[in-house]
Amino acid sequence: ELSINDLAARMSLSQRKISFVINDRYKMNFFDFINSYRINFAKQQLQNSTLSVKEIMYDSGFGNKSTFNASFKKKTGLSPSDFRQNKS
């Protein structure tokens, strides 16, 4: 569980500054920014490992299957299982 509060404390920056930089540079909010990294990791795992989708979901930092599936589909247009089948 990484929050903007945690990141701000670790970087000795204000939450506002971190939020501004992410919004300005990447045109997304903190939540979407973190999820983009999680989804990219999941995509690599789906292509290069034999781990189950559920294992990949947890390894990617998601704790809920519906959130993982919705986030994955929003970014890729495919469910994790369909992505794995189409990219193999």
C-alpha positions in Angstrom: 0.0 0.0 0.0 1.7 3.2 -1.2 0.0 6.5 -0.6 0.9 10.0 -1.6 1.5 10.7 2.1 4.1 7.9 2.2 5.8 9.0 -1.0 5.9 12.6 0.2 7.4 11.6 3.5 10.0 9.4 1.8 11.0 12.1 -0.6 10.8 15.0 1.9 8.4 16.8 -0.3 4.9 18.1 0.2 1.9 16.0 -1.1 0.9 19.1 -3.1 4.3 19.2 -4.9 4.2 15.5 -5.8 0.6 15.8 -7.0 1.5 18.9 -9.1 4.5 17.2 -10.7 2.5 14.0 -11.6 -0.4 16.0 -12.9 1.8 18.4 -14.9 4.3 16.0 -16.3 2.2 12.8 -16.8 -1.3 14.3 -17.1 -2.7 11.9 -14.5 -3.5 11.7 -10.8 -1.4 9.9 -8.3 -3.7 6.8 -8.2 -3.6 6.4 -12.0 0.2 7.1 -12.0 0.9 4.2 -9.6 -1.6 1.9 -11.3 0.1 2.5 -14.6 3.4 1.0 -13.2 1.4 -1.8 -11.6 -0.3 -2.7 -14.9 3.0 -2.5 -16.9 4.5 -4.9 -14.4 1.5 -7.2 -14.7 1.7 -7.1 -18.5 5.4 -8.2 -18.4 4.5 -11.0 -16.0 1.6 -12.2 -18.1 3.9 -12.3 -21.2 6.9 -13.8 -19.6 5.8 -16.1 -16.7 3.6 -19.0 -16.0 2.3 -17.5 -12.8 -1.5 -17.5 -12.4 -3.4 -14.3 -13.1 -4.2 -14.2 -9.4 -0.5 -14.5 -8.4 0.4 -11.7 -10.8 -2.4 -9.6 -9.5 -1.0 -9.8 -5.9 2.6 -9.4 -7.2 1.5 -6.2 -9.0 0.2 -4.7 -5.8 -3.5 -5.2 -6.3 -5.5 -6.9 -3.5 -8.8 -7.1 -5.3 -9.6 -9.0 -8.5 -12.3 -6.6 -9.7 -10.1 -3.6 -9.2 -7.2 -5.3 -11.0 -9.4 -6.4 -13.9 -11.0 -3.0 -14.3 -7.7 -1.1 -14.1 -6.0 -3.6 -16.5 -8.9 -3.4 -19.0 -8.9 0.4 -18.8 -5.3 0.6 -19.7 -5.0 -2.2 -22.3 -8.6 -2.7 -23.6 -8.3 -6.4 -22.6 -8.8 -8.5 -19.5 -5.6 -9.9 -18.0 -6.5 -13.4 -19.3 -7.3 -12.1 -22.8 -4.1 -10.1 -22.8 -2.1 -13.2 -22.0 -3.8 -15.3 -24.7 -3.4 -12.5 -27.4 0.2 -11.7 -26.6 1.6 -15.2 -26.3 
